Amino acid sequence: MPRPRLCRRVKFNPSVTYFKPQGVPMRYLDVVELTIEEIEAYRLRYIENMEQNDGAKEMNTSQSTYQRILSSANKKIADALINGKAIKIRTLV
């Protein structure tokens, strides 16, 4: 049986939940979905300019888990930008 997930602290709930390339209808686009944890890690690192250990403390998680979340977010965002995909942000509600 897998270990239960720990609660991660997220202080940001985005008001915008979709981004897409201009001029392309949604029905023609593939969608990359980001979790709220990925957006929070991305925000802490690149908007708040926090280092890995500070971001991990802010999210109430280990440094290695924080780095895995951030790496996953970076990979998904790069995939969407390079391959012209839409980005959906999965929110809490």
Secondary structure, 3 states (H helix, E strand, C coil): CCCCCCCCCCCCCCCCCEECCCCCCHHHCCEEEECHHHHHHHHHHHCCCCCHHHHHHHHCCCHHHHHHHHHHHHHHHHHHHHHCCEEEECCCC
